[in-house]
């Protein structure tokens, strides 16, 4: 199994004591990336199971989490995290620093956890602790996405977690390796003819073709080394939002452009997803224009805006 995570995110390990969270963390992450409540209790009291040190340990954990996220560093939270209140605090920090929260859940058989804890001399608590963790986890399983986790990965057997490969993927917004020059264009608002004229004036070469859905489209060649960067609000108000979308989608899909959706584009996406939105004059015009396009084009637009 391959587990894909963004190269900057907060990974929250969730599961009862003995489920294999710390072993998983050590296998796949740097020691400096792991913020372990047990390790911090040990630093404070020389005993990782000393619950009297928990409040201080989590105070330090949250401080380290903030400092690392502010510096753009991945963090792995190694604690049971089976209680909604503890996860709520972590989600708040992820939102504060605009990073994705990824849940890795260890829904492992209770007896396996009990057997493992019996083999660990540093685990002197009774089996009731593990049973409580399991109950709290099961109560939470269906709610994690609603709490704010971007992705939820669940292991149900020890073998599944042991045989997993963790692969880090670059953030879509991480464009440090691109050096430009960039042509920055905002608020096109359905003006396809004007957009084409602007791009041609900037040196982009248009060749008219038949697009993948059988409709007239474009092959667009940018000036050497240049990239078109669209700052949203491609649609609404103008006479040809579909034409704007064809131009921008071609540039982005060919690797010759970027696009950050604006609020008008986000509202169109909600409508294409079947969600209820207030359809004002601008959006009504865009929907009327898209109704004249093939269904495949509308689906392509939905995927494109959704990123």
LOVEX-814506 format. One line per 8 residues: number of its first residue (from 1); their letters; for each residue x, y, z of C-alpha. Coordinates in nm, 4 decimals. Layout:
NUM = A = X,Y,Z  ...;
//
This chain:
1 = XXXXXXXX = 0.0000,0.0000,0.0000  0.1238,0.3496,-0.0844  0.0271,0.6405,0.1399  0.0604,0.9801,-0.0282  0.1034,1.2834,0.1934  0.1864,1.6470,0.1099  0.5473,1.7380,0.1798  0.4150,2.0045,0.4165;
9 = XXXXXXXX = 0.1304,1.8935,0.6387  0.0391,1.7861,0.9892  0.0107,1.4079,1.0228  -0.1996,1.3016,1.3208  -0.1573,0.9399,1.4332  -0.4790,0.8135,1.5934  -0.5173,0.4871,1.7818  -0.5006,0.3091,2.1162;
17 = XXXXXXXX = -0.1804,0.2396,2.3045  -0.0054,-0.0588,2.1479  -0.1557,-0.0072,1.8022  0.1850,0.0585,1.6414  0.1769,0.4367,1.5980  0.5277,0.5074,1.7280  0.6793,0.2223,1.5279  0.5110,0.3551,1.2138;
25 = XXXXXXXX = 0.6357,0.7063,1.2860  0.9952,0.5915,1.3326  0.9834,0.3884,1.0090  0.8651,0.6717,0.7868  0.9594,1.0070,0.9390  1.2668,1.1851,1.0683  1.3072,1.1924,1.4477  1.2899,1.5718,1.4315;
33 = XXXXXXXX = 0.9501,1.5547,1.2582  0.7875,1.3447,1.5313  0.6230,1.5229,1.8240  0.5588,1.2467,2.0767  0.3579,1.3026,2.3936  0.5273,0.9981,2.5512  0.8752,1.1298,2.4759  0.7894,1.4711,2.6176;
41 = XXXXXXXX = 0.6501,1.3154,2.9367  0.9768,1.1259,2.9648  1.1802,1.4437,2.9227  0.9790,1.6127,3.1953  0.9539,1.3351,3.4526  1.1873,1.0524,3.3426  0.8752,0.8375,3.2957  0.6857,0.8320,2.9645;
49 = XXXXXXXX = 0.3747,0.6955,3.1383  0.3631,0.9617,3.4109  0.0175,1.1091,3.3497  0.0838,1.3890,3.5982  0.3209,1.5334,3.3367  0.0676,1.5171,3.0519  -0.0546,1.8762,3.0725  0.2991,2.0135,3.0595;
57 = XXXXXXXX = 0.3950,1.7663,2.7869  0.1099,1.8747,2.5602  0.1805,2.2405,2.6301  0.5315,2.1830,2.4945  0.4001,1.9703,2.2062  0.1639,2.2472,2.0934  0.4418,2.5054,2.1202  0.6771,2.2928,1.9081;
65 = XXXXXXXX = 0.3967,2.2301,1.6602  0.3386,2.6024,1.6138  0.7092,2.6777,1.5772  0.7619,2.4040,1.3184  0.4523,2.4879,1.1141  0.5511,2.8535,1.1118  0.8847,2.7473,0.9620  0.7113,2.5307,0.7010;
73 = XXXXXXXX = 0.8115,2.1955,0.8516  0.6113,1.8740,0.8440  0.4899,1.7561,1.1855  0.3810,1.4098,1.2999  0.1730,1.4051,1.6184  0.2428,1.0778,1.7976  -0.0182,1.0469,2.0721  -0.3359,0.8447,2.1103;
81 = XXXXXXXX = -0.5453,1.1359,1.9741  -0.8603,0.9298,2.0231  -1.0531,1.2129,2.1898  -1.2285,1.4717,1.9744  -1.1177,1.7597,2.1975  -0.7479,1.6812,2.1501  -0.7924,1.6580,1.7731  -0.9860,1.9858,1.7706;
89 = XXXXXXXX = -0.6845,2.1706,1.9098  -0.4581,2.0184,1.6441  -0.6995,2.1084,1.3633  -0.7052,2.4670,1.4872  -0.3262,2.4906,1.4554  -0.3353,2.3351,1.1068  -0.5873,2.5963,0.9963  -0.3919,2.8765,1.1598;
97 = XXXXXXXX = -0.0849,2.7899,0.9523  -0.2762,2.6850,0.6367  -0.1520,2.3266,0.6228  -0.3477,2.0098,0.5530  -0.4315,1.7852,0.8471  -0.3857,1.4176,0.7575  -0.5286,1.1469,0.9849  -0.3546,0.8084,0.9975;
105 = XXXXXXXX = -0.5842,0.5803,1.1960  -0.4766,0.2554,1.3642  -0.8051,0.0665,1.4038  -0.6227,-0.2424,1.5317  -0.7826,-0.5335,1.7163  -0.8020,-0.4641,2.0891  -0.6391,-0.7945,2.1836  -0.3370,-0.7193,1.9648;
113 = XXXXXXXX = -0.2892,-0.3889,2.1501  -0.3256,-0.5589,2.4896  -0.0726,-0.8294,2.3978  0.1778,-0.5723,2.2789  0.1450,-0.3629,2.5932  0.2049,-0.6680,2.8131  0.5438,-0.7111,2.6428  0.6449,-0.3520,2.7200;
121 = XXXXXXXX = 0.7739,-0.2969,3.0748  0.7054,0.0757,3.0468  0.3308,0.0138,3.0022  0.2104,-0.0478,3.3566  -0.1505,0.0637,3.3148  -0.4352,-0.1888,3.3155  -0.6245,-0.3264,3.0132  -0.9160,-0.0912,3.0845;
129 = XXXXXXXX = -0.7075,0.1967,2.9434  -0.6711,0.0275,2.6047  -1.0407,-0.0659,2.6022  -1.1328,0.2976,2.6648  -0.9031,0.4088,2.3823  -1.0654,0.1590,2.1449  -1.4154,0.2752,2.2401  -1.3216,0.6408,2.1903;
137 = XXXXXXXX = -1.1638,0.5614,1.8537  -1.4667,0.3704,1.7267  -1.6877,0.6597,1.8345  -1.4743,0.8957,1.6219  -1.4158,0.6972,1.3035  -1.7045,0.8360,1.1001  -1.6465,1.1973,1.2009  -1.2832,1.2665,1.1181;
145 = XXXXXXXX = -1.3431,1.4335,0.7808  -1.6144,1.6515,0.9323  -1.3648,1.7593,1.1989  -1.1399,1.9036,0.9292  -0.8991,1.6285,0.8243  -0.8158,1.6595,0.4543  -0.7416,1.2883,0.4171  -0.8056,0.9880,0.6410;
153 = XXXXXXXX = -0.5963,0.6707,0.6019  -0.6976,0.3696,0.8108  -0.5025,0.0573,0.9042  -0.7035,-0.2367,1.0377  -0.4208,-0.4917,1.0706  -0.0579,-0.4702,1.1868  0.0575,-0.6041,0.8474  -0.1174,-0.3218,0.6633;
161 = XXXXXXXX = 0.0739,-0.0541,0.8519  0.4031,-0.2464,0.8379  0.3841,-0.2908,0.4598  0.2897,0.0668,0.3773  0.5175,0.2964,0.1788  0.4872,0.6660,0.2620  0.5470,0.8927,-0.0366  0.5640,1.2693,-0.0060;
169 = XXXXXXXX = 0.4132,1.4768,-0.2826  0.4878,1.8448,-0.3499  0.2147,2.0942,-0.2716  0.0363,2.2265,-0.5778  0.1177,2.5788,-0.4600  0.4880,2.5050,-0.4200  0.6326,2.6600,-0.7345  0.9763,2.7524,-0.6004;
177 = XXXXXXXX = 1.1460,2.5748,-0.8877  0.9712,2.7966,-1.1468  1.1588,3.1131,-1.2262  0.9374,3.2892,-1.4808  0.9001,3.5374,-1.6327  0.5275,3.5273,-1.5580  0.2369,3.6946,-1.7344  -0.0115,3.7674,-1.4552;
185 = XXXXXXXX = -0.3734,3.8060,-1.5614  -0.6768,3.8543,-1.3386  -1.0550,3.8979,-1.3677  -1.1093,3.7870,-1.7263  -1.4842,3.7416,-1.6555  -1.5886,3.5620,-1.9712  -1.4110,3.7902,-2.2229  -1.2526,3.5252,-2.4447;
193 = XXXXXXXX = -1.1807,3.7454,-2.7483  -1.0084,4.0040,-2.5316  -0.8078,3.7345,-2.3517  -0.6859,3.5908,-2.6818  -0.5926,3.9375,-2.8067  -0.3981,4.0066,-2.4862  -0.2101,3.6777,-2.5017  -0.1240,3.7248,-2.8685;
201 = XXXXXXXX = 0.0062,4.0730,-2.7894  0.2251,3.9113,-2.5214  0.3656,3.6710,-2.7813  0.1507,3.3592,-2.7355  0.0823,3.1822,-3.0663  -0.2653,3.0373,-3.1260  -0.3397,2.7526,-3.3652  -0.7106,2.6753,-3.4003;
209 = XXXXXXXX = -0.7865,2.3032,-3.3594  -1.0741,2.0731,-3.2719  -1.0694,2.0175,-2.8962  -1.0942,1.6782,-2.7244  -1.4752,1.7112,-2.6982  -1.5176,1.7818,-3.0709  -1.5632,2.1570,-3.0328  -1.3397,2.4359,-3.1693;
217 = XXXXXXXX = -1.0374,2.4859,-2.9459  -0.6787,2.6090,-2.9471  -0.3210,2.4895,-2.9454  -0.1328,2.7676,-2.7645  0.2451,2.8073,-2.7721  0.3878,3.0559,-2.5197  0.6981,3.2681,-2.5714  1.0079,3.0795,-2.4641;
225 = XXXXXXXX = 1.0225,3.0430,-2.0841  0.7035,3.2397,-2.0186  0.4016,3.1219,-1.8205  0.0524,3.2661,-1.8014  -0.0659,3.3007,-1.4423  -0.4401,3.3535,-1.3953  -0.5579,3.4999,-1.0664  -0.9152,3.3810,-1.0807;
233 = XXXXXXXX = -1.2615,3.4999,-1.1803  -1.2450,3.3486,-1.5269  -1.6236,3.3297,-1.5614  -1.9452,3.5340,-1.5350  -2.0528,3.8674,-1.6841  -1.8810,3.8310,-2.0228  -2.0193,3.6711,-2.3413  -1.7946,3.3614,-2.3602;
241 = XXXXXXXX = -1.6950,3.2053,-2.0290  -1.6629,2.8671,-2.2013  -1.4108,3.0147,-2.4453  -1.2071,3.1599,-2.1574  -1.2089,2.8241,-1.9840  -1.0880,2.6467,-2.2989  -0.7922,2.8844,-2.3298  -0.6924,2.8685,-1.9648;
249 = XXXXXXXX = -0.7433,2.4931,-1.9303  -0.5261,2.4298,-2.2360  -0.2431,2.6428,-2.0986  -0.2570,2.4841,-1.7537  -0.2975,2.1263,-1.8783  -0.0030,2.1724,-2.1164  0.2168,2.2979,-1.8316  0.2341,2.6500,-1.9731;
257 = XXXXXXXX = 0.0164,2.8223,-1.7166  -0.1274,2.8255,-1.3668  -0.4642,2.9263,-1.2351  -0.5849,3.0192,-0.8874  -0.9680,3.0004,-0.8807  -1.1525,3.3123,-0.7717  -1.4830,3.3426,-0.5892  -1.6825,3.3394,-0.9168;
265 = XXXXXXXX = -1.5070,3.0193,-1.0248  -1.5637,2.8621,-0.6809  -1.9351,2.9372,-0.7006  -1.9543,2.7793,-1.0469  -1.7781,2.4714,-0.9086  -2.0366,2.4366,-0.6327  -2.3140,2.4468,-0.8920  -2.1409,2.1900,-1.1123;
273 = XXXXXXXX = -2.1058,1.9674,-0.8046  -2.4828,1.9806,-0.7585  -2.4776,2.2004,-0.4498  -2.7291,2.4762,-0.3807  -2.6036,2.8239,-0.4697  -2.7663,3.1607,-0.5198  -2.7688,3.2068,-0.8974  -2.7169,3.5737,-0.9729;
281 = XXXXXXXX = -2.7116,3.7311,-1.3189  -2.3428,3.6573,-1.3784  -2.3599,3.2894,-1.2898  -2.6882,3.2461,-1.4778  -2.5170,3.3736,-1.7921  -2.2236,3.1362,-1.7460  -2.4545,2.8379,-1.6938  -2.6481,2.9322,-2.0063;
289 = XXXXXXXX = -2.3220,2.9361,-2.2034  -2.2055,2.6035,-2.0571  -2.5415,2.4449,-2.1432  -2.4435,2.4838,-2.5092  -2.1262,2.2812,-2.4503  -2.0919,1.8993,-2.4418  -2.1360,1.7295,-2.1038  -1.7727,1.6179,-2.1251;
297 = XXXXXXXX = -1.6655,1.9821,-2.1288  -1.8693,2.0627,-1.8170  -1.7065,1.7674,-1.6381  -1.3634,1.8836,-1.7521  -1.4389,2.2303,-1.6122  -1.5517,2.0811,-1.2807  -1.2292,1.8812,-1.2454  -1.0186,2.1788,-1.3502;
305 = XXX = -1.1630,2.4235,-1.0967  -1.1616,2.1599,-0.8242  -0.7881,2.1281,-0.8819;
//
